[in-house]
Amino acid sequence: SVGRPAPRPPSTRRRGLTAAAVTGVVLAAILSEHAQPSSARGTTSTASTTPTIRPVGGSGLFGPDDRPRFTVDGVERAADVTWRVNDTTGTIVDSGTGRAGTRSVEVHPTSALPSGTYRLTVQTPGATSASTRFVRTIAGPVGSDPYFGLGVNPVASALPSLAALGAGSYRQDLQWSAVEKVAGRFDFAATDARIDPVVRDMGVSPLFVLDYGNVAYTNDPMAPPDVSKPAQAAAWKRYVKETVSHMRDRHPDTDLSYEVWNEWTNNHGVLPATPAAYIELARVTAQVIRATDPAATIVGPTQNAVSDDERAWIGEWFRLGGADHVDAVSIHPYSNPWGPETCVPTNPCIEDALAWLRTTADRYPRPDGSALPIWITEVGWPTQFAGPGWVQPEDQTAYVLRTYAIAAQYGVERLFLFEMAEPTTANGTARTFGLVGNADAGYEPKPSAAAWATMQRVLAGKRYVAEHRIGPVRHMRFTSPDGKHHARVVWQSEAQHLSTSVRVSLRGTGRIVEPTGSDKAVRGTAGKLDMSAKWIPRFVVWDE
């Protein structure tokens, strides 16, 4: 990457990248459209109701042992439903008619579909149709590696998608006003009902954000407490102690982490936006957490670190001793609509930010001499919506995968993508960062969801070893701790439409795994494999 760039002016945040025509069988089919509610894609030549397709089980991602099944609402008779399944080449791989379900018509694909991404299209009388994307994930460890984290609003209907994606950790706000609705009275019942299914039942490691105000004490629901005022400091410390104590009692064997506030410079109320002001809150918070639950991990300062101004803030935070109050440095390196390695003078990038932060953190070691870990607790790219800064679905997919690979190279310990699912909103202005659509769309997986699930299964439990780079072509090797299982992440960052030849090492046999989840067996010749590097990373997997 290039040297340290200049600050990013607001004018550079333009309306996304212009998508070139995507060539190649895999990219053309899977990335053909942005996920929308099935009803939005239906076309009708009559007054017939557009059918609504929903996956049985609540998630459009199916494991290798799961049989994909769907309900079709808006039709009365199974005989009125015809359906087909297309793979990413557009080939029809299965078709049939509806089946009578308990309360609705159902579609049961009958073919033994291999891993990959598919589109189910349902046709009903009156030429009314609807379609939805679904994924057959590859085999692999699920939920075992906390490096693969997601920002999640853990409503019950979203949990099947969280389980199917395979996240090992997740991040959510644990807001002060949610657990102390009445001053002096703490009630965690509603919070537990949302957290327990994820932490207790699914075993996903939580990162709880201790944040936002409480009008009973701060007079503003978003403002932080002023800990220089005894009453506000006492109320905040009571909230932190009650919360941390409750979570440890309820989840005694869980890896619990806490982030102190969220993006101080955006949410500082009437207090200064300075590192010094944030450190005062973090100092008080860390004292309570360490006294209440010494096993918990404390994370901060939750700031962006991409532009020069953002890095200056974090640099001052280090110089003032901010690192003394955390166990990991957390950042939110948003750089949309640009990719993580797009480093030009007018566009500071994620890769340069990580290199700078790793060097800076190493200058401020912990008392035992070890370096503070880095956590990315928010990063992401929105797909098309009414506001600026969005990217095409293929860009979102490419940038997410590349960021996970690049972050591992710089020793990032955990990465929480923002976010798993799009929230349901009254208009189209926010937010479209999700890997899957919103509840109204049945959490339909975007192309990025298939790619994220594929990457998680390929790389879980492995750690970065080495990188080879030839111009815009990069390939990184990851290896399991026992040295027996390997994966290579291969991509080019020159242009979306290019397919660049590259030769990588492969002794014996292996598999090329596409971001869609499909794969094929390959064999190296004289210890080498000739393949193509594409805009969206591909994977080479082999064992010894």
Long-range contacts (C-beta under 8 A, 24 or more apart in sequence): 1-341, 1-343, 1-349, 1-351, 1-352, 1-355, 2-343, 2-344, 2-352, 3-352, 4-308, 4-348, 4-352, 4-356, 5-308, 5-343, 5-344, 5-345, 5-346, 5-347, 5-348, 5-349, 5-352, 6-308, 6-345, 6-346, 6-348, 7-307, 7-308, 7-309, 7-348, 8-306, 8-307, 8-346, 8-347, 8-348, 9-346, 12-346, 12-347, 13-336, 13-337, 13-388, 13-389, 14-337, 14-388, 14-389, 15-337, 15-388, 15-389, 15-390, 16-337, 16-384, 16-388, 16-389, 16-390, 16-391, 16-392, 16-395, 17-337, 17-338, 17-391, 17-392, 17-395, 19-392, 19-394, 19-395, 19-496, 20-495, 20-496, 20-497, 21-497, 22-394, 22-496, 22-497, 22-535, 23-497, 23-499, 24-499, 24-534, 25-88, 25-89, 26-88, 26-514, 26-515, 26-516, 26-518, 26-534, 27-394, 27-496, 27-534, 27-535, 27-536, 29-86, 29-87, 29-88, 29-89, 29-90, 30-88, 30-117, 30-447, 30-450, 30-515, 30-516, 31-392, 31-393, 31-394, 31-397, 31-447, 33-393, 34-383, 34-384, 34-392, 34-393, 34-446, 35-133, 35-383, 35-393, 35-436, 35-437, 35-441, 35-444, 35-445, 35-446, 36-437, 36-441, 36-444, 37-437, 37-440, 37-441, 37-442, 37-444, 38-130, 38-131, 38-132, 38-441, 38-442, 38-444, 39-130, 41-130, 41-131, 42-128, 42-129, 42-130, 43-127, 43-128, 43-129, 44-126, 44-127, 44-128, 45-126, 45-127, 45-128, 46-126, 46-127, 46-128, 47-126, 48-124, 48-125, 48-126, 48-128, 49-74, 49-75, 49-128, 50-74, 50-128, 50-129, 50-130, 51-75, 51-81, 51-122, 51-124, 51-128, 51-129, 51-130, 52-130, 52-442, 53-107, 53-120, 53-122, 53-130, 53-131, 53-132, 53-442, 54-442, 55-132, 55-134, 55-442, 56-106, 57-160, 58-157, 58-159, 58-160, 58-161, 58-443, 59-160, 59-161, 59-163, 59-164, 59-443, 60-132, 60-133, 60-134, 60-135, 60-161, 60-436, 60-442, 60-443, 60-444, 60-445, 60-449, 61-134, 61-135, 61-137, 61-161, 61-164, 61-165, 61-445, 61-449, 61-450, 61-453, 62-134, 62-135, 62-136, 62-137, 62-164, 63-136, 63-137, 63-142, 63-164, 64-115, 64-136, 64-137, 64-138, 64-139, 67-108, 67-109, 68-109, 68-113, 68-120, 68-134, 68-136, 69-106, 69-107, 69-108, 69-109, 70-106, 70-107, 70-120, 70-132, 70-134, 71-101, 71-104, 71-105, 71-106, 71-107, 72-98, 72-104, 72-105, 72-106, 72-107, 72-122, 72-124, 73-104, 73-105, 74-124, 75-105, 75-124, 76-105, 77-105, 78-105, 78-106, 80-105, 80-124, 80-125, 81-105, 81-107, 81-122, 81-123, 81-124, 82-122, 82-123, 83-107, 83-120, 83-121, 83-122, 83-123, 84-120, 84-121, 85-109, 85-111, 85-113, 85-118, 85-119, 85-120, 85-121, 86-118, 86-119, 86-121, 87-116, 87-117, 87-118, 87-518, 88-116, 88-117, 88-118, 88-516, 88-518, 93-118, 98-122, 114-518, 115-139, 115-517, 115-518, 115-519, 116-514, 116-516, 116-517, 116-518, 117-447, 117-450, 117-516, 117-517, 117-518, 132-442, 132-444, 133-444, 133-445, 133-446, 133-447, 134-445, 135-445, 135-449, 135-450, 135-453, 135-516, 135-517, 136-517, 137-164, 137-166, 137-450, 137-453, 137-454, 137-457, 137-517, 138-454, 138-457, 138-458, 138-513, 138-517, 138-519, 139-457, 140-166, 140-456, 140-457, 140-458, 140-460, 141-166, 141-457, 141-460, 141-461, 142-166, 142-456, 142-457, 142-460, 143-167, 143-168, 143-202, 143-203, 143-204, 144-168, 144-460, 144-461, 145-456, 145-459, 145-460, 145-461, 146-205, 146-255, 146-414, 147-404, 147-408, 147-412, 147-413, 147-414, 147-415, 147-460, 148-404, 148-415, 148-452, 148-455, 148-456, 148-459, 148-460, 149-207, 149-414, 149-415, 149-416, 149-417, 150-416, 150-417, 150-419, 150-420, 150-435, 151-378, 151-380, 151-416, 151-417, 151-418, 151-419, 151-420, 152-198, 152-419, 152-420, 152-421, 153-419, 153-421, 153-423, 154-194, 154-195, 154-197, 154-198, 155-194, 155-439, 156-197, 157-439, 157-443, 158-420, 158-421, 158-439, 158-443, 159-197, 159-198, 159-202, 160-443, 161-420, 161-421, 161-436, 161-443, 161-445, 161-449, 162-198, 162-202, 162-204, 162-420, 163-202, 164-453, 165-420, 165-435, 165-449, 165-452, 165-453, 165-456, 166-453, 166-456, 166-457, 166-460, 167-204, 167-420, 167-456, 168-204, 168-205, 168-460, 169-204, 169-205, 169-206, 169-207, 169-414, 169-416, 170-198, 170-204, 170-205, 170-206, 170-207, 170-416, 170-420, 171-206, 171-207, 171-208, 171-209, 171-259, 171-377, 171-378, 171-416, 172-206, 172-207, 172-208, 172-209, 173-208, 173-209, 173-211, 173-212, 173-262, 174-208, 174-209, 174-210, 174-211, 174-243, 175-211, 175-212, 176-210, 176-211, 176-212, 176-213, 176-214, 176-236, 176-239, 177-212, 177-213, 177-214, 177-215, 177-221, 179-239, 179-242, 179-243, 180-214, 180-216, 180-239, 180-242, 182-216, 183-214, 183-216, 183-217, 183-235, 186-239, 186-242, 186-246, 188-243, 188-246, 192-250, 196-250, 199-251, 199-254, 200-250, 200-251, 205-254, 205-255, 205-256, 205-257, 206-254, 206-256, 206-257, 207-257, 207-258, 207-259, 207-299, 207-375, 207-377, 207-414, 207-416, 208-243, 208-247, 208-256, 208-257, 208-258, 208-259, 209-258, 209-259, 209-261, 209-262, 209-302, 210-239, 210-240, 210-243, 210-258, 210-259, 210-260, 210-261, 210-285, 211-259, 211-261, 211-262, 211-267, 212-262, 212-267, 213-269, 214-239, 218-269, 220-269, 222-267, 222-269, 223-267, 223-268, 223-269, 223-270, 223-271, 224-261, 224-264, 224-267, 224-268, 224-269, 224-271, 224-281, 225-281, 226-270, 226-271, 227-280, 227-281, 227-284, 228-280, 233-284, 236-281, 236-284, 236-285, 237-284, 237-285, 237-288, 240-285, 240-288, 240-289, 240-292, 241-288, 241-291, 241-292, 244-288, 244-289, 244-292, 244-293, 244-296, 245-292, 245-293, 247-293, 248-292, 248-293, 248-295, 248-296, 255-297, 256-293, 256-295, 256-296, 256-297, 257-296, 257-297, 257-298, 257-299, 258-285, 258-289, 258-296, 258-297, 258-298, 258-299, 259-299, 259-300, 259-302, 259-330, 259-377, 260-285, 260-286, 260-298, 260-299, 260-300, 260-301, 260-302, 260-325, 260-326, 261-300, 261-301, 261-302, 262-302, 263-302, 263-303, 263-304, 263-332, 264-301, 264-302, 264-303, 265-303, 265-313, 274-316, 275-301, 275-313, 275-314, 275-316, 275-317, 275-320, 275-322, 276-316, 276-320, 278-317, 278-322, 279-317, 279-320, 279-321, 279-322, 279-325, 282-322, 282-325, 282-326, 283-325, 285-325, 286-325, 286-326, 297-327, 297-328, 298-325, 298-326, 298-327, 298-328, 299-326, 299-327, 299-328, 299-329, 299-330, 299-375, 299-377, 300-325, 300-326, 300-329, 300-330, 301-326, 301-329, 301-330, 302-330, 302-331, 302-332, 302-377, 302-378, 303-331, 303-332, 304-331, 304-332, 304-333, 304-334, 305-331, 305-332, 305-333, 305-353, 305-356, 305-357, 306-333, 306-334, 306-335, 306-348, 306-349, 306-350, 306-352, 306-353, 307-348, 308-348, 311-353, 311-356, 311-357, 314-357, 314-360, 315-360, 318-360, 318-361, 318-363, 318-364, 323-361, 323-364, 323-366, 323-372, 326-372, 327-372, 327-373, 328-372, 328-373, 328-374, 328-375, 328-413, 328-414, 329-357, 329-361, 329-372, 329-373, 329-374, 329-375, 330-374, 330-375, 330-376, 330-377, 331-357, 331-374, 331-375, 331-376, 331-377, 332-376, 332-377, 332-378, 332-379, 332-418, 333-376, 333-379, 334-378, 334-379, 334-380, 336-380, 336-381, 336-382, 336-389, 336-390, 336-391, 337-381, 337-389, 337-390, 337-391, 337-395, 339-395, 339-398, 339-399, 339-402, 339-493, 340-399, 340-402, 340-403, 340-406, 341-402, 341-406, 341-493, 342-493, 350-379, 350-403, 350-406, 350-407, 351-406, 351-410, 354-406, 354-407, 354-410, 354-412, 355-410, 357-410, 358-410, 358-411, 373-411, 373-412, 373-413, 373-414, 374-410, 374-411, 374-412, 374-413, 375-412, 375-413, 375-414, 375-415, 375-416, 376-403, 376-407, 376-412, 376-414, 376-415, 376-416, 377-414, 377-416, 378-416, 378-418, 379-403, 379-415, 379-416, 379-417, 379-418, 380-417, 380-418, 380-419, 380-433, 381-433, 382-431, 382-432, 382-433, 383-432, 383-433, 383-446, 384-432, 385-428, 385-429, 385-430, 385-431, 385-432, 386-427, 386-428, 386-429, 387-429, 387-430, 390-432, 393-446, 393-447, 393-448, 394-447, 394-496, 394-535, 394-536, 395-496, 396-446, 396-447, 396-448, 397-446, 397-447, 397-448, 397-451, 397-515, 397-536, 398-491, 398-496, 398-535, 398-536, 398-537, 400-435, 400-448, 400-451, 400-452, 401-451, 401-452, 401-455, 401-489, 401-491, 401-515, 401-536, 401-537, 402-491, 402-493, 402-537, 404-455, 404-459, 405-464, 405-476, 405-489, 405-537, 408-459, 408-463, 408-464, 408-476, 408-478, 409-464, 409-467, 409-476, 417-452, 447-515, 447-516, 450-515, 450-516, 450-517, 451-515, 451-516, 451-536, 451-537, 453-517, 454-513, 454-514, 454-515, 454-516, 454-517, 454-539, 455-489, 455-515, 455-537, 455-539, 458-487, 458-513, 458-539, 458-541, 459-487, 459-489, 461-485, 462-486, 462-487, 468-504, 470-502, 472-500, 473-500, 473-502, 473-533, 474-533, 475-502, 475-504, 475-533, 483-544, 484-543, 484-544, 485-543, 485-544, 486-541, 486-542, 486-543, 486-544, 487-539, 487-540, 487-541, 488-539, 488-540, 488-541, 489-537, 489-538, 489-539, 490-531, 490-533, 490-537, 490-538, 490-539, 490-540, 491-533, 491-534, 491-535, 491-536, 491-537, 491-538, 492-533, 492-534, 492-535, 493-535, 495-535, 496-535, 497-535, 498-534, 498-535, 499-532, 499-533, 499-534, 500-532, 500-533, 500-534, 501-530, 501-531, 501-532, 501-533, 502-530, 502-531, 502-532, 502-533, 503-528, 503-529, 503-530, 503-531, 504-528, 504-529, 504-531, 504-540, 505-529, 506-540, 506-542, 507-542, 508-542, 509-542, 510-540, 510-541, 510-542, 510-543, 511-540, 511-541, 511-542, 512-538, 512-539, 512-540, 512-541, 513-538, 513-539, 513-540, 513-541, 514-538, 514-539, 515-539
